[in-house]
Each structure stands twice: as structure tokens, then as C-alpha cells.
């Protein structure tokens, strides 16, 4: 249920994200979704790709600093209050969210929100008995 996410540390300069995308293009690697956050000195590009270990190796050989972290991809009803309902469940279980980002899933009534929890293993355990769908990597990349 946990999905491996790649986090790349990039200089905060023009062309940094393009350089990553060019390497992925040359190696026929498709990005399912991404998130970019920055500070004054550097940025963190987070990627979900189908073969994260292979992608990590390719990026490292191209000179990028890459870290693999585990995230959960939750289906969220795509209507007003859908996210609020999910967050209420997470709060009830006192699950600490480090960050999150969203993308559409190709279904009209659902979106996917990627959550990085302080303790992903505990999050899976706590959410098993809740009306929440945690996507497996295979489901995400279908």
C-alpha cells in the first residue's frame, strides 16, 4: 500500500527541473505526478514514477541527488468537503502529515491525494478499518 516516491534536491536556478525531465525523457520514464517546493537555495522535486528504483539509479548516474521515501495515495471524493472528511479521519487517528499533494485520477468523482505521513506504517494500520481507499502502486499506474 505504501508507494515509493523519489525526492530530488535541485539547485534553485533556471533549467533545473528541465534537466531532470530531459533525463527521464531520454530513458522513456513517465511521471505520474509531481510536486515542487523551494527555498532560497534549493528545491525539492517529488516524483511518482512506475519503476522508482530504476529511475533513482538513472538519475543518480546523471548527477542528481535522489532520496526514496514512502507515501500513501488515498482516493478522495472529488466534491466540496471530500478532503475535509478525509482529514477529519486522519485527525481522529492523530496521524501527523508532513506534506501532501493532489492530482486527478481520470475518474470524474475521485481525485488522489498523496500523503507523506510522519509514520507511514502506523497510517496504514490505522486507516485499514476506515472508509478510505489506499491505492497500491499497481492501481496508481494502471
DSSP file (Angstrom, degrees, kcal/mol; ACC not computed):
  #  RESIDUE AA STRUCTURE BP1 BP2  ACC     N-H-->O    O-->H-N    N-H-->O    O-->H-N    TCO  KAPPA ALPHA  PHI   PSI    X-CA   Y-CA   Z-CA
    1    1 A X              0   0    0      0, 0.0    72,-0.5     0, 0.0     2,-0.3   0.000 360.0 360.0 360.0 -27.3    0.0    0.0    0.0
    2    2 A X        -     0   0    0     70,-0.1     2,-0.4    68,-0.1   135,-0.3  -0.599 360.0-149.1 -80.0 143.0    3.0    2.3    0.5
    3    3 A X  E     -A   71   0A   0     68,-3.1    68,-2.7    -2,-0.3     2,-0.5  -0.907  13.0-122.3-115.6 138.2    4.3    3.8   -2.6
    4    4 A X  E     -A   70   0A   0     -2,-0.4    45,-0.4    66,-0.2     2,-0.4  -0.688  29.7-168.4 -82.8 126.4    7.9    4.8   -3.2
    5    5 A X  E     -A   69   0A   0     64,-3.3    64,-2.5    -2,-0.5     2,-0.5  -0.902  14.8-135.2-113.8 141.1    8.4    8.4   -4.1
    6    6 A X  E     -AB  68  47A   0     41,-2.4    41,-2.8    -2,-0.4     2,-0.5  -0.832  15.3-165.4 -96.2 133.7   11.6   10.0   -5.4
    7    7 A X  E     -AB  67  46A   0     60,-2.9    60,-2.5    -2,-0.5     2,-0.4  -0.982   5.8-166.2-118.6 122.1   12.7   13.3   -3.9
    8    8 A X  E     -AB  66  45A   0     37,-2.9    37,-2.5    -2,-0.5     2,-0.7  -0.898  13.8-142.7-110.3 135.7   15.4   15.2   -5.9
    9    9 A X  E     -AB  65  44A   0     56,-1.8    56,-0.6    -2,-0.4     2,-0.3  -0.875  29.1-177.8 -98.9 117.5   17.3   18.1   -4.4
   10   10 A X  E     - B   0  43A   0     33,-2.7    33,-3.0    -2,-0.7     2,-0.1  -0.864  31.1-107.6-119.9 146.6   17.9   20.7   -7.1
   11   11 A X  E     - B   0  42A   0     -2,-0.3     2,-1.9    31,-0.2    31,-0.2  -0.431  38.5-114.1 -63.3 145.9   19.7   24.0   -7.2
   12   12 A X  S    S+     0   0    0     29,-1.6     2,-0.3    -2,-0.1    -1,-0.1  -0.551  77.4 110.9 -85.0  75.2   17.3   26.9   -7.3
   13   13 A X  S >  S-     0   0    0     -2,-1.9     3,-1.6     0, 0.0     4,-0.3  -0.959  76.4 -76.7-144.9 160.8   18.2   28.0  -10.8
   14   14 A X  T 3  S+     0   0    0     -2,-0.3    -3,-0.0     1,-0.2    -2,-0.0  -0.304 112.7  20.9 -58.5 137.2   16.7   28.1  -14.3
   15   15 A X  T 3> S+     0   0    0      3,-0.0     4,-2.3     4,-0.0    -1,-0.2   0.333  84.3 116.0  90.6  -6.4   16.7   24.8  -16.1
   16   16 A X  H <> S+     0   0    0     -3,-1.6     4,-1.4     2,-0.2     5,-0.1   0.935  81.9  40.7 -63.1 -47.2   17.0   22.5  -13.1
   17   17 A X  H  > S+     0   0    0     -4,-0.3     4,-2.4     1,-0.2    -1,-0.2   0.899 113.7  54.7 -69.0 -39.5   13.6   20.9  -13.5
   18   18 A X  H  > S+     0   0    0      1,-0.2     4,-2.5     2,-0.2    -1,-0.2   0.890 102.9  56.9 -59.7 -39.6   14.0   20.7  -17.3
   19   19 A X  H  X S+     0   0    0     -4,-2.3     4,-1.7     2,-0.2    -1,-0.2   0.908 108.7  46.3 -60.3 -42.0   17.3   18.8  -16.8
   20   20 A X  H  X S+     0   0    0     -4,-1.4     4,-2.3     1,-0.2    -2,-0.2   0.945 112.7  49.7 -63.1 -48.4   15.5   16.1  -14.8
   21   21 A X  H  X S+     0   0    0     -4,-2.4     4,-2.6     1,-0.2    -2,-0.2   0.839 107.3  54.8 -62.9 -33.9   12.7   15.9  -17.3
   22   22 A X  H  X S+     0   0    0     -4,-2.5     4,-2.6     2,-0.2    -1,-0.2   0.905 108.1  48.8 -66.5 -40.6   15.2   15.5  -20.2
   23   23 A X  H  X S+     0   0    0     -4,-1.7     4,-1.2     2,-0.2    -2,-0.2   0.922 112.9  47.9 -63.3 -43.3   16.9   12.6  -18.4
   24   24 A X  H  <>S+     0   0    0     -4,-2.3     5,-2.8     1,-0.2     3,-0.3   0.912 111.6  50.4 -64.0 -41.8   13.5   10.9  -17.9
   25   25 A X  H ><5S+     0   0    0     -4,-2.6     3,-1.8     1,-0.2    -2,-0.2   0.936 108.1  52.0 -60.3 -47.3   12.5   11.6  -21.5
   26   26 A X  H 3<5S+     0   0    0     -4,-2.6    -1,-0.2     1,-0.3    -2,-0.2   0.761 114.4  44.1 -61.5 -25.0   15.8   10.0  -22.8
   27   27 A X  T 3<5S-     0   0    0     -4,-1.2    -1,-0.3    -3,-0.3    -2,-0.2   0.206 112.9-116.9-106.7  13.9   15.1    6.9  -20.7
   28   28 A X  T < 5 +     0   0    0     -3,-1.8     2,-0.5     1,-0.2    -3,-0.2   0.869  60.3 153.6  55.9  42.4   11.4    6.7  -21.5
   29   29 A X      < -     0   0    0     -5,-2.8     2,-0.4    -8,-0.1    -1,-0.2  -0.912  31.7-150.4-107.0 123.7   10.3    7.2  -17.9
   30   30 A X        -     0   0    0     -2,-0.5    20,-0.6    -5,-0.0     2,-0.6  -0.752   8.6-135.8 -95.5 137.0    6.8    8.7  -17.5
   31   31 A X  E     -C   49   0A   0     -2,-0.4    18,-0.2     1,-0.2     3,-0.1  -0.810  12.4-168.9 -90.4 123.9    6.0   10.9  -14.5
   32   32 A X  E    S-     0   0A   0     16,-2.9     2,-0.3    -2,-0.6    -1,-0.2   0.918  72.0 -24.7 -76.4 -45.9    2.6   10.0  -12.9
   33   33 A X  E     -C   48   0A   0     15,-0.9    15,-2.1    70,-0.1    -1,-0.4  -0.974  63.8-165.9-158.3 164.4    2.6   13.1  -10.8
   34   34 A X  E     -C   47   0A   0     -2,-0.3     2,-0.3    13,-0.2    13,-0.2  -0.967   9.2-156.9-150.6 164.8    5.0   15.6   -9.2
   35   35 A X  E     -C   46   0A   0     11,-2.0    11,-3.2    -2,-0.3     2,-0.4  -0.989   8.6-159.7-143.2 141.9    5.3   18.3   -6.7
   36   36 A X  E     +C   45   0A   0     -2,-0.3     2,-0.3     9,-0.2     9,-0.2  -0.989  12.8 173.0-128.2 125.1    7.9   21.1   -6.5
   37   37 A X  E     -C   44   0A   0      7,-2.1     7,-3.1    -2,-0.4     2,-0.3  -0.941  12.4-165.9-125.2 150.3    8.7   23.0   -3.3
   38   38 A X  E     -C   43   0A   0     -2,-0.3     5,-0.2     5,-0.3     2,-0.2  -0.940  18.9-170.6-138.7 160.2   11.5   25.5   -3.0
   39   39 A X        -     0   0    0      3,-2.9     5,-0.0    -2,-0.3    -2,-0.0  -0.652  53.8 -86.4-124.7-173.1   13.6   27.5   -0.6
   40   40 A X  S    S+     0   0    0     -2,-0.2   -28,-0.1     1,-0.2     3,-0.1   0.860 125.5  32.1 -67.3 -33.2   16.0   30.3   -1.5
   41   41 A X  S    S+     0   0    0      1,-0.2   -29,-1.6   -30,-0.1     2,-0.3   0.816 125.7   3.2 -96.0 -33.1   18.9   27.9   -2.0
   42   42 A X  E     -B   11   0A   0    -31,-0.2    -3,-2.9   -30,-0.1     2,-0.3  -0.934  56.1-134.6-149.6 167.8   17.3   24.7   -3.4
   43   43 A X  E     -BC  10  38A   0    -33,-3.0   -33,-2.7    -2,-0.3     2,-0.5  -0.885  12.4-138.7-123.5 158.5   14.2   23.0   -4.5
   44   44 A X  E     -BC   9  37A   0     -7,-3.1    -7,-2.1    -2,-0.3     2,-0.6  -0.971  14.9-165.1-118.9 115.9   12.7   19.6   -3.8
   45   45 A X  E     -BC   8  36A   0    -37,-2.5   -37,-2.9    -2,-0.5     2,-0.5  -0.897   6.8-162.6-100.8 118.4   11.1   17.8   -6.8
   46   46 A X  E     -BC   7  35A   0    -11,-3.2   -11,-2.0    -2,-0.6     2,-0.4  -0.886  11.7-175.5-105.5 131.6    9.0   14.9   -5.7
   47   47 A X  E     -BC   6  34A   0    -41,-2.8   -41,-2.4    -2,-0.5     2,-0.5  -0.951  23.8-155.4-129.4 143.7    8.0   12.4   -8.3
   48   48 A X  E     + C   0  33A   0    -15,-2.1   -16,-2.9    -2,-0.4   -15,-0.9  -0.985  30.0 165.1-112.6 119.9    5.9    9.3   -8.6
   49   49 A X  E >   - C   0  31A   0     -2,-0.5     3,-0.5   -45,-0.4   -18,-0.1  -0.892  45.8-113.7-130.7 160.5    7.1    7.0  -11.4
   50   50 A X  T 3  S+     0   0    0    -20,-0.6     2,-0.5    -2,-0.3    -1,-0.1   0.874 110.6  31.7 -67.1 -39.1    6.4    3.4  -12.2
   51   51 A X  T 3> S+     0   0    0      1,-0.2     4,-2.6     2,-0.1    -1,-0.3  -0.699  70.3 171.5-118.7  78.3    9.8    2.0  -11.5
   52   52 A X  H <> S+     0   0    0     -2,-0.5     4,-2.7    -3,-0.5     5,-0.2   0.847  75.0  50.7 -62.7 -37.3   11.3    4.2   -8.8
   53   53 A X  H  > S+     0   0    0      2,-0.2     4,-2.1     1,-0.2    -1,-0.2   0.930 114.1  44.4 -67.4 -43.1   14.4    2.1   -8.0
   54   54 A X  H  > S+     0   0    0      2,-0.2     4,-2.2     1,-0.2    -2,-0.2   0.918 115.1  49.2 -63.7 -43.7   15.4    2.0  -11.7
   55   55 A X  H  X S+     0   0    0     -4,-2.6     4,-2.7     1,-0.2     5,-0.2   0.902 108.4  53.7 -63.1 -42.1   14.6    5.7  -12.1
   56   56 A X  H  X S+     0   0    0     -4,-2.7     4,-2.7    -5,-0.2    -1,-0.2   0.930 109.3  48.6 -57.9 -46.4   16.6    6.6   -9.0
   57   57 A X  H  X S+     0   0    0     -4,-2.1     4,-2.2     1,-0.2    -1,-0.2   0.916 111.8  48.6 -61.1 -44.8   19.7    4.8  -10.4
   58   58 A X  H  X S+     0   0    0     -4,-2.2     4,-1.0     1,-0.2    -2,-0.2   0.920 113.4  47.0 -61.9 -45.1   19.3    6.6  -13.8
   59   59 A X  H  <>S+     0   0    0     -4,-2.7     5,-2.3     1,-0.2     3,-0.4   0.900 111.2  50.8 -66.5 -40.6   19.0   10.0  -12.1
   60   60 A X  H ><5S+     0   0    0     -4,-2.7     3,-1.7     1,-0.2    -1,-0.2   0.896 106.8  54.2 -64.4 -38.9   22.0    9.4   -9.8
   61   61 A X  H 3<5S+     0   0    0     -4,-2.2    -1,-0.2     1,-0.3    -2,-0.2   0.762 105.7  55.2 -64.8 -22.9   24.1    8.3  -12.7
   62   62 A X  T 3<5S-     0   0    0     -4,-1.0    -1,-0.3    -3,-0.4    -2,-0.2   0.359 128.5 -98.7 -91.3   5.3   23.2   11.7  -14.3
   63   63 A X  T < 5S+     0   0    0     -3,-1.7     2,-0.2     1,-0.3    -3,-0.2   0.542  77.0 135.8  96.7   7.9   24.4   13.5  -11.2
   64   64 A X      < -     0   0    0     -5,-2.3     2,-0.6    -8,-0.1    -1,-0.3  -0.624  54.7-126.4 -90.6 149.5   21.2   14.2   -9.3
   65   65 A X  E     -A    9   0A   0    -56,-0.6   -56,-1.8    -2,-0.2     2,-0.4  -0.855  37.6-178.0 -92.1 119.9   20.8   13.6   -5.5
   66   66 A X  E     -A    8   0A   0     -2,-0.6     2,-0.4   -58,-0.2   -58,-0.2  -0.964  15.3-171.9-128.6 135.9   17.8   11.4   -5.0
   67   67 A X  E     -A    7   0A   0    -60,-2.5   -60,-2.9    -2,-0.4     2,-0.5  -0.971  16.7-140.5-123.6 141.6   16.1   10.0   -1.9
   68   68 A X  E     +A    6   0A   0     -2,-0.4     2,-0.3   -62,-0.2   -62,-0.2  -0.892  26.3 173.2-101.8 128.3   13.4    7.4   -1.8
   69   69 A X  E     -A    5   0A   0    -64,-2.5   -64,-3.3    -2,-0.5     2,-0.5  -0.895  30.1-115.9-128.0 161.2   10.5    7.9    0.7
   70   70 A X  E     +A    4   0A   0     -2,-0.3     2,-0.3   -66,-0.2    47,-0.3  -0.842  35.9 171.2-101.4 133.3    7.3    6.1    1.3
   71   71 A X  E     -A    3   0A   0    -68,-2.7   -68,-3.1    -2,-0.5     2,-0.4  -0.843  26.6-127.7-129.6 167.5    4.0    7.8    0.7
   72   72 A X  E     -D  115   0B   0     43,-2.5    43,-3.2    -2,-0.3     2,-0.6  -0.963  11.3-150.0-117.3 138.6    0.3    6.8    0.7
   73   73 A X  E     -DE 114 135B   0     62,-0.5    62,-3.1   -72,-0.5     2,-0.4  -0.938  19.7-168.9-108.2 114.3   -2.0    7.6   -2.2
   74   74 A X  E     -DE 113 134B   0     39,-2.6    39,-2.4    -2,-0.6     2,-0.4  -0.852  21.9-125.8-107.3 136.8   -5.6    8.0   -0.9
   75   75 A X  E     -D  112   0B   0     58,-2.5    58,-0.5    -2,-0.4     2,-0.4  -0.650  31.2-168.0 -74.9 133.9   -8.7    8.2   -3.1
   76   76 A X  E     -D  111   0B   0     35,-2.7    35,-2.7    -2,-0.4     7,-0.1  -0.989  28.0-109.0-128.0 130.6  -10.6   11.3   -2.1
   77   77 A X  E     -D  110   0B   0     -2,-0.4     2,-1.6     5,-0.3    33,-0.3  -0.375  29.9-133.0 -57.3 130.2  -14.2   12.1   -3.2
   78   78 A X  S    S+     0   0    0     31,-2.4     2,-0.3     4,-0.1    -1,-0.1  -0.560  71.1  89.8 -91.2  73.8  -13.9   15.0   -5.7
   79   79 A X  S >  S-     0   0    0     -2,-1.6     3,-2.6    30,-0.0     4,-0.4  -0.960  92.1 -63.4-155.1 163.0  -16.6   17.2   -4.3
   80   80 A X  T 3  S+     0   0    0     -2,-0.3    -2,-0.0     1,-0.3    -3,-0.0  -0.298 124.8  16.6 -54.6 127.3  -16.8   20.1   -1.8
   81   81 A X  T 3> S+     0   0    0     -4,-0.0     4,-2.3     3,-0.0    -1,-0.3   0.310  89.2 116.4  93.2  -8.2  -15.8   18.7    1.6
   82   82 A X  H <> S+     0   0    0     -3,-2.6     4,-1.5     1,-0.2    -5,-0.3   0.935  82.6  40.1 -58.9 -48.4  -14.2   15.5    0.2
   83   83 A X  H  > S+     0   0    0     -4,-0.4     4,-2.9     1,-0.2     5,-0.2   0.895 111.8  57.4 -67.8 -39.8  -10.8   16.4    1.5
   84   84 A X  H  > S+     0   0    0      1,-0.2     4,-2.0     2,-0.2    -1,-0.2   0.887 105.5  51.3 -58.5 -39.4  -12.2   17.8    4.8
   85   85 A X  H  X S+     0   0    0     -4,-2.3     4,-1.5     2,-0.2    -1,-0.2   0.906 111.7  46.4 -65.5 -41.6  -13.9   14.4    5.5
   86   86 A X  H  X S+     0   0    0     -4,-1.5     4,-2.2     1,-0.2    -2,-0.2   0.924 111.8  51.2 -65.7 -44.4  -10.6   12.5    4.9
   87   87 A X  H  X S+     0   0    0     -4,-2.9     4,-2.6     1,-0.2    -1,-0.2   0.848 104.9  57.1 -63.5 -33.9   -8.6   15.0    7.1
   88   88 A X  H  X S+     0   0    0     -4,-2.0     4,-2.2    -5,-0.2    -1,-0.2   0.900 107.9  47.7 -62.7 -40.4  -11.2   14.6    9.9
   89   89 A X  H  X S+     0   0    0     -4,-1.5     4,-1.5     2,-0.2    -2,-0.2   0.923 111.8  49.7 -65.6 -43.7  -10.5   10.8    9.9
   90   90 A X  H  <>S+     0   0    0     -4,-2.2     5,-2.4     1,-0.2     4,-0.2   0.907 111.6  48.9 -61.9 -41.3   -6.7   11.4    9.9
   91   91 A X  H ><5S+     0   0    0     -4,-2.6     3,-1.5     1,-0.2    -1,-0.2   0.900 105.7  56.9 -63.7 -41.1   -7.1   13.9   12.8
   92   92 A X  H 3<5S+     0   0    0     -4,-2.2    -1,-0.2     1,-0.3    -2,-0.2   0.855 111.7  42.9 -60.2 -33.9   -9.2   11.4   14.8
   93   93 A X  T 3<5S-     0   0    0     -4,-1.5    -1,-0.3    -5,-0.1    -2,-0.2   0.396 111.3-124.9 -90.5   1.8   -6.3    8.9   14.5
   94   94 A X  T < 5 +     0   0    0     -3,-1.5     2,-0.6    -4,-0.2    -3,-0.2   0.887  46.6 170.3  54.5  44.4   -3.8   11.6   15.3
   95   95 A X      < -     0   0    0     -5,-2.4     2,-0.5    -6,-0.1    -1,-0.2  -0.776  28.7-136.8 -88.7 121.4   -1.8   10.9   12.1
   96   96 A X        -     0   0    0     -2,-0.6    22,-2.7    23,-0.0     2,-0.5  -0.674  13.0-150.8 -85.0 122.5    0.8   13.6   11.5
   97   97 A X  E     -F  117   0B   0     -2,-0.5    20,-0.2    20,-0.2     3,-0.1  -0.809  14.8-174.6 -95.0 125.4    1.1   14.8    7.9
   98   98 A X  E    S-     0   0B   0     18,-3.4     2,-0.3    -2,-0.5    19,-0.2   0.885  70.5 -33.9 -82.4 -43.3    4.4   16.1    6.7
   99   99 A X  E     -F  116   0B   0     17,-1.2    17,-2.7     2,-0.0    -1,-0.4  -0.968  57.0-162.3-165.0 169.7    3.1   17.2    3.3
  100  100 A X  E     -F  115   0B   0     -2,-0.3     2,-0.3    15,-0.2    15,-0.2  -0.985   3.6-173.8-155.9 157.2    0.6   16.3    0.7
  101  101 A X  E     -F  114   0B   0     13,-1.8    13,-3.5    -2,-0.3     2,-0.3  -0.978  14.8-141.5-151.6 158.5   -0.2   17.0   -3.0
  102  102 A X  E     +F  113   0B   0     -2,-0.3     2,-0.3    11,-0.2    11,-0.2  -0.791  17.2 171.2-124.5 159.5   -3.1   16.1   -5.3
  103  103 A X  E     -F  112   0B   0      9,-2.3     9,-2.9    -2,-0.3     2,-0.1  -0.969  37.2 -99.6-157.3 159.4   -3.8   15.0   -8.8
  104  104 A X  E     -F  111   0B   0     -2,-0.3     7,-0.2     7,-0.2     4,-0.1  -0.453  21.2-153.3 -80.0 158.7   -6.8   13.8  -10.8
  105  105 A X  E     -     0   0B   0      5,-0.8     3,-0.1     2,-0.4     6,-0.1   0.305  46.1 -99.1-117.3   5.0   -7.1   10.1  -11.4
  106  106 A X  E    S+     0   0B   0      1,-0.3     2,-0.4     4,-0.2     5,-0.1   0.601  92.9 110.4  82.5  10.0   -9.1   10.0  -14.6
  107  107 A X  E >   -F  110   0B   0      3,-0.5     3,-0.9     1,-0.1    -2,-0.4  -0.967  67.4-138.6-117.5 135.6  -12.3    9.4  -12.7
  108  108 A X  T 3  S+     0   0    0     -2,-0.4    -1,-0.1     1,-0.2    -2,-0.0   0.822  99.1  39.1 -63.6 -32.0  -14.9   12.1  -12.6
  109  109 A X  T 3  S+     0   0    0    -32,-0.1   -31,-2.4    -3,-0.0     2,-0.3   0.353 111.2  56.5-106.2   7.2  -15.8   11.6   -9.0
  110  110 A X  E <   -DF  77 107B   0     -3,-0.9    -5,-0.8   -33,-0.3    -3,-0.5  -0.989  50.4-173.0-141.4 148.7  -12.5   11.0   -7.3
  111  111 A X  E     -DF  76 104B   0    -35,-2.7   -35,-2.7    -2,-0.3     2,-0.5  -0.784  24.8-122.4-123.7 172.0   -9.1   12.5   -7.0
  112  112 A X  E     -DF  75 103B   0     -9,-2.9    -9,-2.3    -2,-0.3     2,-0.5  -0.974  18.2-166.1-118.8 133.7   -5.9   11.2   -5.5
  113  113 A X  E     -DF  74 102B   0    -39,-2.4   -39,-2.6    -2,-0.5     2,-0.6  -0.984  12.4-146.4-118.1 127.1   -4.0   12.9   -2.7
  114  114 A X  E     -DF  73 101B   0    -13,-3.5   -13,-1.8    -2,-0.5     2,-0.4  -0.812  19.0-165.8 -92.7 124.4   -0.5   11.8   -1.9
  115  115 A X  E     -DF  72 100B   0    -43,-3.2   -43,-2.5    -2,-0.6     2,-0.7  -0.925  17.2-158.5-114.8 133.7    0.3   12.0    1.8
  116  116 A X  E     - F   0  99B   0    -17,-2.7   -18,-3.4    -2,-0.4   -17,-1.2  -0.951  23.8-165.5-105.5 110.3    3.7   11.8    3.4
  117  117 A X  E >   - F   0  97B   0     -2,-0.7     3,-0.5   -47,-0.3   -20,-0.2  -0.655  31.1-123.5 -94.7 151.9    3.0   10.8    7.0
  118  118 A X  T 3  S+     0   0    0    -22,-2.7     2,-0.4     1,-0.3    -1,-0.1   0.880 113.0  22.6 -56.6 -38.2    5.4   11.0    9.9
  119  119 A X  T 3> S+     0   0    0    -23,-0.4     4,-2.1     1,-0.1    -1,-0.3  -0.789  70.4 179.8-132.8  89.5    4.8    7.3   10.3
  120  120 A X  H <> S+     0   0    0     -3,-0.5     4,-2.3    -2,-0.4     5,-0.2   0.853  82.8  55.8 -60.4 -36.4    3.5    5.6    7.1
  121  121 A X  H  > S+     0   0    0      1,-0.2     4,-2.1     2,-0.2    -1,-0.2   0.923 109.3  46.1 -62.7 -44.6    3.3    2.2    8.7
  122  122 A X  H  > S+     0   0    0      1,-0.2     4,-2.9     2,-0.2     5,-0.2   0.889 109.6  55.7 -64.1 -39.8    1.1    3.5   11.5
  123  123 A X  H  X S+     0   0    0     -4,-2.1     4,-2.2     2,-0.2    -2,-0.2   0.922 108.0  47.7 -60.5 -44.4   -1.1    5.3    9.0
  124  124 A X  H  X S+     0   0    0     -4,-2.3     4,-1.0     1,-0.2    -1,-0.2   0.939 113.6  48.3 -60.7 -46.7   -1.7    2.1    7.0
  125  125 A X  H  < S+     0   0    0     -4,-2.1     3,-0.5     1,-0.2     4,-0.3   0.920 114.9  44.2 -59.4 -46.4   -2.6    0.2   10.2
  126  126 A X  H  < S+     0   0    0     -4,-2.9     3,-0.5     1,-0.2    -1,-0.2   0.827 114.2  48.7 -70.8 -32.8   -4.9    2.9   11.5
  127  127 A X  H >< S+     0   0    0     -4,-2.2     3,-1.7    -5,-0.2     5,-0.4   0.564  84.5  89.8 -88.3  -8.1   -6.7    3.5    8.1
  128  128 A X  T 3< S+     0   0    0     -4,-1.0    -1,-0.2    -3,-0.5    -2,-0.1   0.838  93.4  41.9 -55.9 -34.6   -7.4   -0.2    7.3
  129  129 A X  T 3  S+     0   0    0     -3,-0.5    -1,-0.3    -4,-0.3     2,-0.3   0.195  99.9  91.2-102.6  16.0  -10.7    0.0    9.1
  130  130 A X  S <  S-     0   0    0     -3,-1.7     2,-2.4     2,-0.2    -3,-0.0  -0.724  91.4-103.4-106.8 159.4  -11.8    3.3    7.8
  131  131 A X  S    S+     0   0    0     -2,-0.3     2,-0.4     2,-0.1    -3,-0.1  -0.299  84.0 116.6 -78.5  58.1  -13.9    4.1    4.7
  132  132 A X        -     0   0    0     -2,-2.4     2,-0.7    -5,-0.4    -2,-0.2  -0.985  60.0-139.5-127.9 134.6  -10.7    5.2    2.9
  133  133 A X        -     0   0    0    -58,-0.5   -58,-2.5    -2,-0.4     2,-0.6  -0.859  12.4-163.1 -97.2 119.3   -9.2    3.6   -0.2
  134  134 A X  E     -E   74   0B   0     -2,-0.7   -60,-0.2   -60,-0.2     2,-0.2  -0.906  20.1-136.4 -99.0 118.8   -5.4    3.4   -0.1
  135  135 A X  E     -E   73   0B   0    -62,-3.1   -62,-0.5    -2,-0.6     2,-0.2  -0.507   6.7-136.8 -78.6 140.8   -4.1    2.8   -3.6
  136  136 A X     >  -     0   0    0     -2,-0.2     4,-2.0     1,-0.1     3,-0.4  -0.558  31.0-106.5 -84.1 160.0   -1.4    0.3   -4.3
  137  137 A X  H  > S+     0   0    0   -135,-0.3     4,-1.9     1,-0.2     5,-0.1   0.884 120.5  56.8 -56.1 -40.4    1.3    1.3   -6.8
  138  138 A X  H  4 S+     0   0    0      1,-0.2     4,-0.4     2,-0.2    -1,-0.2   0.893 107.7  47.6 -60.0 -40.2   -0.2   -1.0   -9.4
  139  139 A X  H >4 S+     0   0    0     -3,-0.4     3,-0.7     1,-0.2    -1,-0.2   0.873 109.6  53.7 -68.4 -36.6   -3.5    0.7   -9.2
  140  140 A X  H 3< S+     0   0    0     -4,-2.0    -1,-0.2     1,-0.2    -2,-0.2   0.857 112.8  42.3 -66.1 -36.2   -1.9    4.1   -9.4
  141  141 A X  T 3<        0   0    0     -4,-1.9    -1,-0.2     1,-0.2    -2,-0.2   0.323 360.0 360.0 -99.1   7.8    0.0    3.3  -12.6
  142  142 A X    <         0   0    0     -3,-0.7    -1,-0.2    -4,-0.4    -2,-0.1   0.497 360.0 360.0 -65.6 360.0   -2.8    1.5  -14.5
